[in-house]
Amino acid sequence: MDHHHHLLCNTHVKLLAFDLLSLTQIPSDPISFSRHGTLLSRAETLGLVTSLDLKPGKFLKFVVDDGTGCVDCVLWLNHLTSPYFARRSPSDVRQIAASSNHFASELKLGAVARVRGRITKYRGVVQITVSDVVVERDPNAEILHWLDCVRLARKRYDVLQSE
């Protein structure tokens, strides 16, 4: 059922920190991670922002704690100086930079943040390279995220391995 593997591969899979941190990196394909044999490359997590480390014009590192663990997140802010973006159209790069700076300005210690991005590994630790962040105002957001994670794990992610 390879088809399923690739369906999830570009989906932002909702995972609790405990599950996210226990993913294994695929040696032959460093941008893919495995959860019980299901390939994942993107994730969504939600929790309390417990630390912020801003290097203006470079990056914002922050930690999201969802009660099952702490996920390191990195939001790059170097789009206008990074050679990686030099080949993209300047208006696109300006737009990405503007939205990243907006995300960075929204995040505060103690805020509840919903984070989406690519699953990456830095110094041996799984982290999220952020593509977007939403600060949740709804006090039930955390509970709903937990329920989603549990339900999806049971119904979708863990089912794939047995097919």
N, C-alpha and C positions, 0 to 999 in steps of 0.2 A: 504493500500500500504506500508506495513512494509518493504518490500524489498528495497524501495527507501531510507528509513531512514538509513538502514545499509550500503547502497552504499556510502552515504555521510559520514558516521561515521568515516571511516578511510581515507577519502580523505582530502588533505590539501585544505580546502575551502577558496577561495579568498574573503576576506572581507575588506571593508573599516573600519577604526578604530571606527567610530561612531557605525557601526553594531556590531563589535566585542565586544565593551565595553557594549553594551546593551543586550548581551546574558544572559540567565538565567541558573543557574546551576540546574541540576536535583537532588533533595534532596536524592532520593533513589539510585542514581548512580552518585557519585560525579565526575567521569571522563567524564561525558557527559553534554553537554550544549544544550540549546534549542533555536532555532530561529524560531519563529512562528510555533512551534510544530515539526520542523525538528531537529533531533538529530545531533549534531556535536561534534567531539572530537579534530580535528586538524584544523589549519588555516594557511593561507599564507597572509602576509601583506607586504606592500612596502612603504617606505617613507624615510624622512631625519632623520639621527641619530642626536638627539639634546642633548643627555647626555650619558656619559659613566662612569661607576663606576667599576673599576677592582680590585678584590681581588685575587692576583695571587695564583694559586693552589686551589682556592675555586670556584669563579664564576666571570662572567662579567655581570653586569646589564646594560642595555641600553634602551633608549627610542626612538621609531620610530614615527615620526609625518607625517601623510599623508595629512594633511590639514583638515581632518574631526575630528581629535582627536589624542591623543598620546597613544601609546601602550607600556606598560612596557614589556621588554623581559629579560629573564634570561638564560644565557648560562653557564651550569655547567662546571667547570674545575677541579673537584675533583675526576675524575674517578679512579685515581691510589690509592687513599686513602679511597674512599667511600666503606663501607661494601655492599652497594647496588650492586656494580659491582664485588664483590669478588667471586661470584659463576660463573661468565662468564669466558671464556677462556682468559688467560693473553694477548695473541696476539690480540684478539678482543678489549680488553679494551685499550691496547696501541694504537691501530688504532683509536678508538673513541677519546681518549685523544689527540692524535696528530691532528686529524681533528678539534677538538674543539679549541685547541690552535692556529691552523692556522686561523680559523674563527675570533678568538679574536684579532689576530695580524693584520688582514685585516681591521677591523672596525675603522673608524676615525670619529671625529665630522664633521658633514656637508656632510658625504658620503650618497649616496642613497643606502639603503640596502633592499634586498628582504629576508624576514625571514619566515621560516617554522618551525612549531613545534606543540606541544600539547597545547590545550587551558587549562589553569589552573587558579586557583583563589588564591590570596595571600592577606591576610588582607582585604578581601571583594572586591578586585579589580581584574577584569579579566586581565590575562597576558598571554604571550606565553613562554612556556618552550621550548627553541630553539633546533631543531634537525639539521638544517643547515641554513647558511647565505650566500648570494651572494652579493658582492658589485657590483652594477650596474654601468656600464660605459656609457650606452646609455642614452642620455638626454631625450629620449622619453619614457623611461621605466615607469615613474610615470603616464603619460597620458594613456599609454596602460593598465597599471594595473587598473586605475580608470574605463576605458571603460569595461575591463573584468569584474570587480566587478559589475558594473551596469547591464551589459548584463546577467551575470550569475544569479544575484539576480532575474531579471525579468523572465528569461527563465527557470531556474532550481530550485533555492532554494525556491522561493515564490510559484512556481507552485505546489510543492509537497503537500502543505497544502490543496489545493483545490481538490486534486484527491480523 
